[in-house]
């Protein structure tokens, strides 16, 4: 493999999924420019977006903040094709050309089949996307191709066996999901290592929840190192694994960027003592039945009842993880002001089909309704 797919790649990538917003709801391009500048000045080069992120606005932001302002050879750009949102072969394949137009990048260093799992892998087969990306690589539109994955190790084993020319795989890995039965971070990582595939890590901070952990966990981390942010423990845990291409952090403001750069510019893997600290935290997390939602919002678009599922799950987790029932109810009231309530769910199942975490959303919404609705 080329040198920059190996261990010399900077271990922090800028995920463009949760970019800062203005009060109008539009992406704050000027703040994104400052974040990009800090990232590049630190010698970091990997940027990750997707056709579906923010309805295409993320790719447009990549053009405005990065592509139009830096020489093309100075950064690497990844984006993704999402077959689930396409209704025809032509529509699916057009996503690549639309992404090239939105970003103005000329080519993508890394191109991914997006969020593959049991619920959508058939569409990638039906539309023959596996061969499509190989053809586009020959045309020079793609330098390296792989796929992001949200399912179990058995399917990952099947896919890497069937498609051995996939050059890398993107996995959800964080210390909270390391032994999770639904996410199976460790098991999927081991499959990728078995097939000798470099791994791009997504959700190292689990949608931000590991950056703001419960008091018991924060106390453990602070006692171990009062100067280290909770997010730094999560990102360094992921980056310390072998065979990692880079670790994506979906940074939403300058403060998060500055914090990440402070410990990833000159990255040092976790020491043995620091690994023991993480093990303590994992023991605490194992005793909490929280909802493993990462607020990706894929579940919302097709909901006929317009239910803010991530917002409701956030309110429920507030109650589960912090014991704050009244605050949980206040948060629930706020996030359901402009849409349906948990109890309005009609059980159509579209949200569960779209959920990368394979959460039993219908059942969880029933629980939320019982606890949080008056």
C-alpha positions as CSV (number, residue, x, y, z in Angstrom):
1,X,0.0,0.0,0.0
2,X,1.0,3.6,-0.5
3,X,3.0,5.1,2.3
4,X,0.2,7.5,3.4
5,X,-2.2,4.6,4.1
6,X,0.3,3.4,6.7
7,X,1.5,4.4,10.1
8,X,2.9,7.8,9.0
9,X,-0.6,9.2,8.5
10,X,-1.5,11.8,11.2
11,X,-3.7,10.0,13.7
12,X,-6.4,12.7,13.9
13,X,-8.9,13.3,11.2
14,X,-11.4,16.2,11.0
15,X,-14.9,14.8,10.7
16,X,-17.2,17.3,8.9
17,X,-20.5,15.9,10.2
18,X,-21.2,18.1,13.1
19,X,-20.0,21.5,11.9
20,X,-20.8,24.7,13.9
21,X,-24.0,26.5,12.9
22,X,-25.2,30.1,12.9
23,X,-28.5,31.0,14.5
24,X,-30.1,30.7,11.0
25,X,-29.2,27.1,11.0
26,X,-26.6,27.5,8.2
27,X,-23.1,26.2,8.7
28,X,-20.8,28.9,10.2
29,X,-18.3,28.9,7.3
30,X,-16.0,31.5,8.9
31,X,-15.6,29.5,12.0
32,X,-15.0,26.3,9.9
33,X,-12.2,28.2,8.1
34,X,-10.5,29.0,11.4
35,X,-10.9,25.4,12.4
36,X,-9.4,24.2,9.1
37,X,-6.5,26.6,9.5
38,X,-5.7,25.4,13.0
39,X,-5.9,21.8,11.8
40,X,-3.6,22.3,8.8
41,X,-1.1,24.4,10.8
42,X,-0.8,21.5,13.2
43,X,0.3,19.3,10.3
44,X,-2.9,17.3,10.2
45,X,-4.4,16.6,6.8
46,X,-7.3,14.1,6.8
47,X,-10.9,15.5,6.2
48,X,-14.0,13.4,6.1
49,X,-17.4,14.3,4.7
50,X,-20.3,12.5,3.0
51,X,-22.9,13.0,0.3
52,X,-25.7,12.9,2.9
53,X,-24.1,15.1,5.6
54,X,-26.3,18.1,6.3
55,X,-28.1,17.6,2.9
56,X,-24.9,18.3,1.0
57,X,-24.0,21.4,2.9
58,X,-21.0,19.6,4.5
59,X,-19.4,18.9,1.2
60,X,-20.0,22.5,0.1
61,X,-18.4,23.7,3.4
62,X,-15.4,21.5,2.5
63,X,-15.0,23.4,-0.7
64,X,-15.4,26.9,0.9
65,X,-13.2,26.3,3.9
66,X,-10.6,23.8,2.5
67,X,-10.5,23.1,-1.2
68,X,-10.7,26.7,-2.4
69,X,-8.1,27.8,0.1
70,X,-5.3,25.2,0.1
71,X,-3.3,23.5,-2.6
72,X,-4.9,20.2,-3.5
73,X,-1.8,18.1,-2.7
74,X,-1.6,19.5,0.8
75,X,-4.7,17.6,2.2
76,X,-6.6,14.4,1.9
77,X,-10.3,14.4,1.5
78,X,-12.8,11.5,2.0
79,X,-16.4,11.3,1.2
80,X,-19.1,8.6,0.8
81,X,-21.8,7.2,-1.4
82,X,-25.0,6.2,0.4
83,X,-27.0,3.7,-1.7
84,X,-29.8,3.7,0.9
85,X,-31.0,7.1,-0.2
86,X,-30.9,6.3,-3.9
87,X,-33.9,4.8,-5.8
88,X,-32.0,3.8,-9.0
89,X,-28.6,2.7,-10.1
90,X,-28.1,6.0,-12.0
91,X,-29.1,8.0,-8.9
92,X,-26.7,6.1,-6.7
93,X,-23.7,6.5,-9.1
94,X,-24.5,10.2,-9.6
95,X,-23.7,10.8,-6.0
96,X,-19.9,10.6,-6.8
97,X,-20.2,13.2,-9.6
98,X,-22.4,15.5,-7.4
99,X,-19.8,15.2,-4.6
100,X,-17.0,16.1,-7.0
101,X,-19.0,19.1,-8.1
102,X,-19.9,20.2,-4.6
103,X,-16.3,20.0,-3.3
104,X,-14.5,21.0,-6.4
105,X,-11.8,18.6,-5.2
106,X,-11.1,17.0,-8.6
107,X,-10.7,13.6,-7.0
108,X,-11.2,11.9,-3.6
109,X,-8.2,10.5,-1.7
110,X,-10.6,8.1,0.1
111,X,-14.1,7.1,-1.2
112,X,-16.4,5.0,0.9
113,X,-19.5,3.0,0.5
114,X,-21.5,4.5,3.4
115,X,-22.8,2.9,6.6
116,X,-23.0,-0.7,5.4
117,X,-25.1,-3.1,7.4
118,X,-27.5,-5.9,7.0
119,X,-30.4,-3.5,6.2
120,X,-28.7,-1.9,3.2
121,X,-25.9,-4.1,1.9
122,X,-28.3,-5.6,-0.7
123,X,-28.6,-2.1,-2.3
124,X,-24.9,-1.9,-2.8
125,X,-25.0,-5.3,-4.5
126,X,-28.1,-4.5,-6.6
127,X,-26.6,-1.3,-7.9
128,X,-23.1,-2.9,-8.4
129,X,-21.4,-0.1,-6.4
130,X,-18.5,-2.3,-5.6
131,X,-17.4,-2.5,-9.2
132,X,-18.4,1.1,-9.8
133,X,-15.9,2.5,-7.3
134,X,-13.2,0.3,-8.9
135,X,-14.0,1.7,-12.3
136,X,-13.9,5.2,-11.0
137,X,-10.5,4.6,-9.3
138,X,-9.2,3.6,-12.8
139,X,-10.5,6.9,-14.1
140,X,-8.6,8.8,-11.4
141,X,-11.7,10.1,-9.5
142,X,-10.8,8.0,-6.5
143,X,-7.3,7.2,-5.1
144,X,-8.4,4.6,-2.5
145,X,-11.8,3.0,-1.8
146,X,-13.3,1.2,1.2
147,X,-16.5,1.2,3.2
148,X,-17.8,2.4,6.5
149,X,-19.5,-0.3,8.5
150,X,-22.3,-0.5,11.2
151,X,-23.0,-4.2,11.9
152,X,-21.5,-7.3,13.4
153,X,-18.2,-9.1,12.8
154,X,-19.9,-11.9,10.9
155,X,-21.0,-9.6,8.1
156,X,-17.7,-7.8,8.1
157,X,-15.9,-11.1,7.7
158,X,-18.2,-12.0,4.8
159,X,-17.7,-8.6,3.0
160,X,-13.9,-8.5,3.4
161,X,-13.7,-12.1,2.1
162,X,-15.9,-11.3,-0.8
163,X,-14.3,-8.0,-1.6
164,X,-10.6,-8.4,-0.7
165,X,-9.6,-5.4,-2.9
166,X,-11.3,-3.0,-0.5
167,X,-8.3,-0.9,0.7
168,X,-9.5,0.1,4.2
169,X,-12.6,0.0,6.4
170,X,-14.1,2.6,8.7
171,X,-15.4,1.3,12.0
172,X,-17.1,2.7,15.1
173,X,-14.6,2.2,17.9
174,X,-14.6,3.7,21.3
175,X,-13.9,2.4,24.8
176,X,-17.6,2.5,25.7
177,X,-18.5,0.2,22.8
178,X,-15.4,-2.0,22.9
179,X,-17.3,-5.0,24.2
180,X,-20.8,-3.8,23.3
181,X,-23.0,-6.7,21.8
182,X,-24.7,-4.3,19.4
183,X,-21.7,-2.3,18.2
184,X,-19.0,-4.9,18.8
185,X,-16.1,-2.5,18.4
186,X,-13.4,-5.0,19.4
187,X,-14.7,-7.9,17.4
188,X,-15.1,-5.9,14.2
189,X,-11.6,-4.4,14.7
190,X,-10.1,-7.9,15.0
191,X,-11.8,-8.9,11.8
192,X,-10.3,-5.9,10.0
193,X,-6.8,-6.7,11.4
194,X,-7.2,-10.3,10.4
195,X,-7.7,-9.2,6.8
196,X,-4.8,-6.7,7.1
197,X,-7.0,-3.7,6.4
198,X,-6.1,-0.2,7.7
199,X,-8.9,1.1,9.9
200,X,-10.4,4.6,10.0
201,X,-12.1,5.1,13.3
202,X,-15.4,7.0,13.6
203,X,-17.3,7.9,16.8
204,X,-14.3,7.7,19.1
205,X,-16.2,10.0,21.5
206,X,-19.5,8.3,20.9
207,X,-21.4,11.3,19.6
208,X,-19.9,13.5,22.2
209,X,-21.1,11.5,25.2
210,X,-17.5,10.5,26.2
211,X,-16.5,14.2,26.2
212,X,-19.0,14.9,28.9
213,X,-19.2,11.8,31.0
214,X,-21.1,11.1,34.2
215,X,-19.6,12.5,37.4
216,X,-18.3,9.1,38.5
217,X,-16.3,8.7,35.3
218,X,-15.1,12.2,35.2
219,X,-13.8,11.8,38.8
220,X,-11.8,8.7,37.7
221,X,-10.3,10.5,34.7
222,X,-9.5,13.7,36.6
223,X,-7.8,11.8,39.4
224,X,-5.6,10.1,36.8
225,X,-4.7,13.3,35.0
226,X,-6.3,16.6,36.0
227,X,-5.0,18.4,32.9
228,X,-6.4,15.9,30.3
229,X,-9.9,16.5,28.9
230,X,-12.4,13.5,28.9
231,X,-12.4,13.7,25.1
232,X,-8.6,13.2,25.1
233,X,-8.9,9.9,26.8
234,X,-11.4,8.6,24.3
235,X,-9.5,9.8,21.2
236,X,-6.2,8.5,22.4
237,X,-7.7,5.1,23.3
238,X,-8.8,4.8,19.7
239,X,-5.6,6.2,18.2
240,X,-3.4,3.8,20.3
241,X,-4.7,0.7,18.5
242,X,-2.5,-1.0,15.9
243,X,-3.3,-0.6,12.2
244,X,-5.1,2.7,12.5
245,X,-5.1,5.0,9.5
246,X,-6.7,7.9,11.4
247,X,-9.3,8.7,14.1
248,X,-12.1,11.0,13.0
249,X,-13.4,13.6,15.5
250,X,-16.5,15.5,14.5
251,X,-15.5,18.8,15.9
252,X,-18.2,21.5,16.3
253,X,-16.3,24.5,17.5
254,X,-12.8,26.1,17.9
255,X,-12.5,25.0,21.5
256,X,-12.9,21.3,20.5
257,X,-10.4,21.7,17.7
258,X,-7.8,23.4,20.0
259,X,-8.3,20.6,22.6
260,X,-7.9,17.8,20.1
261,X,-4.8,19.4,18.6
262,X,-3.2,19.9,22.0
263,X,-2.8,16.1,22.6
264,X,-2.9,14.8,19.0
265,X,-0.3,17.1,17.3
266,X,2.4,15.1,18.9
267,X,0.4,12.0,19.7
268,X,1.6,9.6,22.3
269,X,-0.2,6.2,22.7
270,X,-1.7,5.3,26.1
271,X,0.7,4.0,28.7
272,X,-0.1,0.8,30.6
273,X,-1.2,2.8,33.6
274,X,-3.6,4.9,31.4
275,X,-5.0,1.7,30.0
276,X,-5.9,0.6,33.5
277,X,-7.8,3.9,34.0
278,X,-9.8,3.2,30.8
279,X,-10.6,-0.3,32.2
280,X,-12.0,1.3,35.4
281,X,-14.2,3.5,33.3
282,X,-15.4,0.6,31.2
283,X,-16.5,-1.2,34.4
284,X,-18.6,1.8,35.4
285,X,-20.2,2.1,31.9
286,X,-21.0,-1.7,31.9
287,X,-23.4,-1.0,34.8
288,X,-25.5,1.6,33.0
289,X,-28.4,0.7,30.6
290,X,-28.1,3.9,28.5
291,X,-29.4,4.2,24.9
292,X,-26.4,3.9,22.6
293,X,-27.5,6.8,20.3
294,X,-24.8,8.9,18.7
295,X,-27.2,11.6,17.4
296,X,-26.4,10.9,13.7
297,X,-30.0,11.8,12.9
298,X,-30.4,9.2,10.1
299,X,-33.6,8.1,11.8
300,X,-35.4,11.4,11.6
301,X,-35.7,12.1,7.8
302,X,-38.4,9.5,7.1
303,X,-40.3,9.6,10.3
304,X,-44.0,10.2,9.5
305,X,-44.6,11.6,13.0
306,X,-41.6,14.0,12.9
307,X,-40.3,12.6,16.2
308,X,-36.9,14.0,17.3
309,X,-35.6,10.6,18.3
310,X,-32.0,11.6,19.2
311,X,-33.3,14.5,21.3
312,X,-35.7,12.2,23.2
313,X,-33.0,9.6,23.7
314,X,-30.7,12.3,25.0
315,X,-33.3,13.3,27.6
316,X,-33.8,9.7,28.6
317,X,-30.0,9.2,29.0
318,X,-29.9,12.3,31.1
319,X,-32.2,10.6,33.5
320,X,-30.6,7.2,33.3
321,X,-27.0,8.3,33.6
322,X,-27.3,11.3,35.9
323,X,-30.4,10.4,37.9
324,X,-31.8,13.8,36.9
325,X,-35.5,13.0,36.4
326,X,-36.8,16.6,36.5
327,X,-34.1,17.9,34.2
328,X,-34.7,14.9,31.9
329,X,-38.4,15.9,31.7
330,X,-37.5,19.5,31.0
331,X,-35.2,18.5,28.2
332,X,-37.9,16.1,26.8
333,X,-40.4,19.0,26.8
334,X,-38.0,21.2,24.9
335,X,-36.9,18.7,22.2
336,X,-40.5,17.7,21.5
337,X,-41.9,21.2,21.1
338,X,-41.9,21.2,17.3
339,X,-42.5,17.5,16.5
340,X,-44.1,14.3,17.7
341,X,-43.7,12.9,21.2
342,X,-42.3,9.4,22.0
343,X,-45.8,8.2,22.5
344,X,-46.8,9.3,19.0
345,X,-44.6,6.5,17.4
346,X,-46.8,4.3,15.1
347,X,-44.2,1.6,14.9
348,X,-43.6,1.8,11.2
349,X,-39.9,0.8,11.6
350,X,-38.3,3.1,9.1
351,X,-36.1,4.6,11.9
352,X,-34.8,1.1,12.9
353,X,-33.9,0.4,9.3
354,X,-31.9,3.6,9.1
355,X,-30.2,3.3,12.5
356,X,-26.4,2.4,12.2
357,X,-26.4,1.4,15.9
358,X,-29.2,-1.1,15.4
359,X,-31.1,0.3,18.4
360,X,-34.5,-1.1,19.1
361,X,-36.0,2.4,18.6
362,X,-39.7,1.5,18.8
363,X,-39.3,-0.2,22.1
364,X,-37.0,2.5,23.5
365,X,-39.5,5.2,22.5
366,X,-42.2,3.3,24.5
367,X,-40.0,3.3,27.5
368,X,-39.3,7.0,27.1
369,X,-43.0,7.8,26.8
370,X,-43.7,5.8,30.1
371,X,-41.0,7.7,32.0
372,X,-40.9,11.2,30.5
373,X,-44.5,12.0,29.5
374,X,-46.9,13.2,32.1
